[in-house]
């Protein structure tokens, strides 16, 4: 998606919901859990109020009929990912509705749905989807045009379950859909959407009970993986993770599995970043980093130019998000550690940190979203999907993984051992860049070992676990070093009392850095002994 389309990203009017109940009696609450099922026409829904804790009344709406347009790509990329973009053209709930899967991007079980609602403005025929909604599904549709693929006529009967105060606890919307699907003619389907409101544990319990009740009277019911009204679902998403490799798999099979697994995670995290979901930036960077590591570790079995180019583009994308993640980590760390100060110092330090870091975080997010809206990033998404389906491998990819991969892991492990040996001999200050270099090498070795676990088994798993502990310590040290640098700069420009409070916090971070360095140096001999010279194979 081009940068000009990105400019309209996520207007304030958008809100994430699982449905928009039509009951006017009582109070409408924000939904938290939704599940959709496909039923046959002859199933009668049971009475449901007794199944939802706290519900005392069922309010049944009169049946309403409304028209919708279903938008998708020509090859139904949204539907194949379990996503759905519709516009309701008439009635009190006229408007756009984008349904997204919240899991790993598959969405095939019909659960964990995230819904974005967008108003239908005067004069909107529904032929062209709003730019901000298209932006949210960039990773799923990429370069393909999204346009109407079906016209739907839906007759809906709704039941709202209310508590004694009239607040809505759950809703069941029973839809009979007649769809005119391009190139497929008329399709019919009955879909039941079950939505619960309130705290997540209560909502999940309510939805589970309601679904069980429907299944009890309907027998085997299908999850809502046919969108819309009988549209084909046999076709899989663009990225399908192949069977998990085993001991007798080839090196190429291991690489295909790793690429597909982490490209899928990358695409799902992209949607999360655009929705501003917690931890989504971190998940996107982890997926990018893991892909880069796999491509580097498996370089001998794939086309070197292809792998290098893809790694470079992943690095650009990860770097664009780096400022967001780094600021988030820094903010969380300092908010945690400031609690060790006296109350007066804590208040002053927090005020200074808010003034410093909040603008920085907002600017980093704007810059990151600009990058996600660039043509270069769009091409990366296209290339990643292509890589997941058709990686460029060389003849060595047909060799047994057990014969090829151990040497690749040992190479990374050996570089790490030599770097740590130099570190221990020279005893640099924990703030010295040599520590950061060791951290980078440790992460490479860890990711390489993780990628080989499916084929190399227990020894590769043990190697990855040992290195995970090492990288955690080095990550703690690195985060502490960054924190001390920020606090030093902030303390120098602050007034007396605030500068003193920041100085106290700086001492806390300095001590944490020293502890992490000492703990790493104490732990390393045990790790080196356990893994030896050949940690896998």
LINLIN-V517275 format. One record per residue. N is the residue number from 0. PHI is phi in degrees with one decimal (none if undefined). PSI is psi in whole degrees, 0 to 359 (999 if undefined). Layout:
n->(N N)
phi->(PHI PHI)
psi->(PSI PSI)
This chain:
n->(0 1 2 3 4 5 6 7 8 9 10 11 12 13 14 15 16 17 18 19 20 21 22 23 24 25 26 27 28 29 30 31 32 33 34 35 36 37 38 39 40 41 42 43 44 45 46 47 48 49 50 51 52 53 54 55 56 57 58 59 60 61 62 63 64 65 66 67 68 69 70 71 72 73 74 75 76 77 78 79 80 81 82 83 84 85 86 87 88 89 90 91 92 93 94 95 96 97 98 99 100 101 102 103 104 105 106 107 108 109 110 111 112 113 114 115 116 117 118 119 120 121 122 123 124 125 126 127 128 129 130 131 132 133 134 135 136 137 138 139 140 141 142 143 144 145 146 147 148 149 150 151 152 153 154 155 156 157 158 159 160 161 162 163 164 165 166 167 168 169 170 171 172 173 174 175 176 177 178 179 180 181 182 183 184 185 186 187 188 189 190 191 192 193 194 195 196 197 198 199 200 201 202 203 204 205 206 207 208 209 210 211 212 213 214 215 216 217 218 219 220 221 222 223 224 225 226 227 228 229 230 231 232 233 234 235 236 237 238 239 240 241 242 243 244 245 246 247 248 249 250 251 252 253 254 255 256 257 258 259 260 261 262 263 264 265 266 267 268 269 270 271 272 273 274 275 276 277 278 279 280 281 282 283 284 285 286 287 288 289 290 291 292 293 294 295 296 297 298 299 300 301 302 303 304 305 306 307 308 309 310 311 312 313 314 315 316 317 318 319 320 321 322 323 324 325 326 327 328 329 330 331 332 333 334 335 336 337 338 339 340 341 342 343 344 345 346 347 348 349 350 351 352 353 354 355 356 357 358 359 360 361 362 363 364 365 366 367 368 369 370 371 372 373 374 375 376 377 378 379 380 381 382 383 384 385 386 387 388 389 390 391 392 393 394 395 396 397 398 399 400 401 402 403 404 405 406 407 408 409 410 411 412 413 414 415 416 417 418 419 420 421 422 423 424 425 426 427 428 429 430 431 432 433 434 435 436 437 438 439 440 441 442 443 444 445 446 447 448 449 450 451 452 453 454 455 456 457 458 459 460 461 462 463 464 465 466 467 468 469 470 471 472 473 474 475 476 477 478 479 480 481 482 483 484 485 486 487 488 489 490 491 492 493 494 495 496 497 498 499 500 501 502 503 504 505 506 507 508 509 510 511 512 513 514 515 516 517 518 519 520 521 522 523 524 525 526 527 528 529 530 531 532 533 534 535 536)
phi->(none -72.8 -64.9 -69.5 -69.3 -71.7 -62.8 -90.6 -60.3 46.4 -65.4 -62.7 -70.4 -66.3 -147.0 -88.9 -140.2 -102.2 -174.2 -124.5 -57.4 -97.8 -63.6 -93.5 -76.5 79.9 -104.5 -85.8 -114.7 -69.7 -75.5 -125.1 -137.2 -135.6 -138.0 -122.7 -128.9 -107.6 -118.8 -82.4 -67.2 -88.0 -83.8 -98.2 -71.9 -78.5 -70.5 -119.2 -58.9 -67.7 -86.0 -102.7 -55.2 92.5 -79.8 -126.0 -147.9 -107.6 -111.8 -102.3 -80.7 -64.7 -62.8 -125.5 -121.1 -144.9 -103.5 -138.9 -114.9 -97.3 -107.8 -168.0 -82.4 -61.0 -99.1 58.4 -64.7 -63.4 -59.8 -69.7 -91.3 83.6 -101.1 -153.6 -125.0 -131.5 -125.3 -92.6 -91.5 -148.2 89.1 -66.7 -103.8 -58.8 153.4 -91.4 -141.9 -110.0 -106.7 -122.9 -74.4 -97.3 -79.2 -91.0 102.3 -78.6 66.1 -79.5 -94.0 75.4 -109.7 52.8 -100.5 -111.5 -121.2 -113.1 -109.0 -133.9 -66.6 -94.3 -81.9 -56.9 87.1 -79.8 -82.0 83.6 -78.6 -126.0 -70.6 -59.1 -59.8 -67.3 -71.8 -62.1 -60.0 -63.5 -105.8 -54.1 -66.1 -85.4 -106.7 54.6 -83.7 -76.2 -76.9 -101.6 -150.7 -62.1 -120.7 -158.8 -108.5 -122.9 -118.3 -115.1 -107.2 -115.1 -119.0 -118.9 -123.2 -113.5 -102.9 -115.3 -88.1 -57.9 -85.3 91.6 -76.4 -81.7 -97.9 -160.1 -144.9 -125.3 -109.9 -104.2 -109.3 -104.5 -116.0 -116.0 -118.8 -99.2 -99.6 -55.8 68.4 -128.3 77.1 -84.4 -126.0 -125.3 -160.4 -114.2 -125.5 -115.6 -105.2 -110.8 -127.7 -121.8 -121.8 104.1 -56.7 -54.6 -60.0 -65.8 -65.2 -64.1 -63.9 -63.5 -62.9 -60.3 -64.7 -66.3 -62.9 -60.7 -65.5 -64.5 -64.1 -63.5 -92.5 -99.1 76.8 -70.9 -115.7 -94.5 -65.5 -77.3 -115.9 -120.1 -130.7 -96.7 36.7 93.9 -60.9 -63.8 -125.0 -65.2 -74.2 -86.7 -60.0 -60.5 -118.6 -116.9 -77.5 -70.2 -55.2 -61.2 -63.3 -125.2 -63.8 -101.8 -75.2 -82.9 -61.6 -64.1 -65.4 -64.6 -67.3 -58.5 -61.3 -63.3 -64.5 -61.9 -59.8 -86.7 -66.5 -59.9 -64.1 -62.2 -64.7 -63.7 -67.6 -57.8 -60.7 -63.1 -63.4 -66.9 -89.6 59.8 -80.0 -56.8 70.4 -67.0 -60.5 -61.1 -64.7 -66.0 -67.4 -63.3 -61.9 -63.5 -65.1 -67.3 -63.2 -60.4 -65.1 -63.2 -64.3 -72.4 -63.6 -95.0 -51.7 -62.9 -110.5 -135.6 -62.0 -65.5 -64.1 -59.8 -65.1 -65.2 -61.7 -67.5 -62.3 -63.1 -69.1 -64.0 -64.7 -61.2 -64.3 -65.3 -64.6 -62.7 -92.5 -61.4 -64.1 -64.8 -64.5 -61.9 -69.4 -59.9 -63.1 -62.5 -60.2 -61.2 -64.2 -69.9 -64.8 -70.7 -76.8 -66.8 -67.1 -79.0 -87.2 -62.5 -57.6 -62.8 -66.1 -62.8 -61.9 -64.9 -65.2 -63.4 -62.6 -66.8 -67.2 -60.5 -64.5 -84.8 -92.8 -62.1 -60.5 -63.2 -67.3 -62.7 -66.5 -63.5 -66.0 -61.3 -64.1 -65.4 -66.2 -61.5 -64.8 -66.4 -95.7 -83.4 -64.6 -63.5 -68.9 -59.0 -65.5 -61.1 -59.2 -60.7 -67.0 -66.2 -63.2 -62.9 -64.7 -66.0 -91.4 -142.0 -65.7 -85.2 -105.9 -110.3 -58.7 -62.5 -64.9 -83.3 -73.8 -62.2 -58.1 -64.0 -89.9 -101.5 -72.1 -53.9 -65.2 -68.2 -69.0 -61.2 -59.2 -65.4 -63.0 -65.0 -61.6 -65.7 -58.9 -65.8 -66.4 -69.5 -59.8 -63.2 -60.8 -70.2 -75.4 -93.5 48.7 -71.1 -59.1 -56.7 -87.3 -68.7 -58.0 -58.6 -67.0 -65.6 -62.1 -62.4 -60.5 -61.5 -65.2 -65.6 -65.8 -61.4 -64.1 -63.7 -65.2 -62.6 -64.5 -60.6 -67.6 -96.4 -56.2 -57.3 -102.6 -99.2 79.2 -61.9 -67.9 -65.9 -64.4 -63.4 -60.7 -63.5 -66.5 -61.7 -71.6 -63.3 -62.6 -65.3 -68.1 -62.0 -64.3 -68.0 -66.4 -61.4 -64.0 -61.4 -63.2 -66.9 -63.1 -60.6 -62.2 -65.8 -64.3 -65.3 -67.2 -60.9 -64.6 -68.2 -65.5 -68.0 -104.2 -87.9 -72.5 -56.5 -67.2 -68.7 -60.7 -65.3 -63.2 -66.6 -64.4 -64.2 -68.0 -59.8 -63.7 -62.1 -69.5 -58.9 -64.7 -65.5 -61.8 -62.3 -64.8 -63.6 -63.7 -64.7 -66.7 -62.4 -62.3 -73.2 -81.8 -56.4 -56.2 -68.5 -63.4 -61.9 -68.2 -67.2 -92.0 65.3 -85.5 -125.4 -72.0 -134.8 90.9)
psi->(131 165 328 327 332 338 333 21 130 73 158 336 340 148 148 119 164 347 171 88 147 352 130 341 139 188 130 131 158 129 154 333 134 142 145 141 156 123 162 163 335 2 128 125 141 171 137 344 322 345 343 119 126 347 134 354 141 128 117 124 152 150 138 150 134 161 145 156 134 128 141 178 169 328 18 48 321 310 322 337 0 14 165 133 114 155 127 123 345 172 174 337 27 138 180 146 118 121 126 143 143 349 230 15 353 305 14 350 0 9 172 63 139 127 132 128 138 133 150 112 160 135 356 115 351 4 334 121 147 143 320 328 320 325 320 333 20 315 333 327 333 241 353 146 137 127 170 133 350 148 132 140 115 131 118 134 127 143 128 128 120 151 178 332 357 3 142 124 329 162 145 119 119 108 130 119 132 119 134 103 132 131 5 354 206 131 146 147 148 124 134 123 121 122 137 153 158 194 144 312 318 318 319 320 317 315 317 316 318 317 317 321 318 317 327 325 338 346 216 120 154 142 159 76 20 108 129 161 53 7 147 141 1 332 136 167 169 329 115 125 123 171 145 130 158 191 334 13 159 164 323 322 322 317 318 316 313 316 310 317 314 336 319 316 322 313 318 319 326 314 318 321 315 334 1 42 145 136 3 321 316 315 323 317 323 316 317 316 319 320 316 317 318 317 324 316 322 17 320 344 6 167 123 317 316 313 319 316 317 320 318 318 324 323 320 314 316 321 323 329 353 319 325 307 316 320 321 313 316 314 311 319 312 325 327 311 338 342 346 349 163 158 315 315 324 315 314 316 318 320 318 320 320 315 329 315 330 310 323 318 318 318 321 321 319 316 321 317 327 317 319 342 4 156 327 318 322 319 325 316 316 315 325 316 320 319 323 327 325 71 147 102 159 178 327 342 340 353 156 135 322 339 334 316 324 319 326 319 319 324 312 319 319 318 320 316 316 321 320 324 316 320 316 330 323 345 56 157 144 342 356 142 340 327 321 323 318 320 315 315 323 320 320 315 319 311 323 317 318 322 337 356 316 328 332 346 218 320 321 322 316 319 315 320 316 317 333 318 321 313 329 316 316 327 320 318 314 315 324 321 315 318 319 322 317 317 323 314 319 320 326 334 359 162 178 304 318 320 322 317 318 327 322 319 324 320 323 315 321 317 322 321 313 321 317 318 315 319 321 311 326 326 330 314 324 319 314 321 318 325 335 202 333 92 344 168 999)
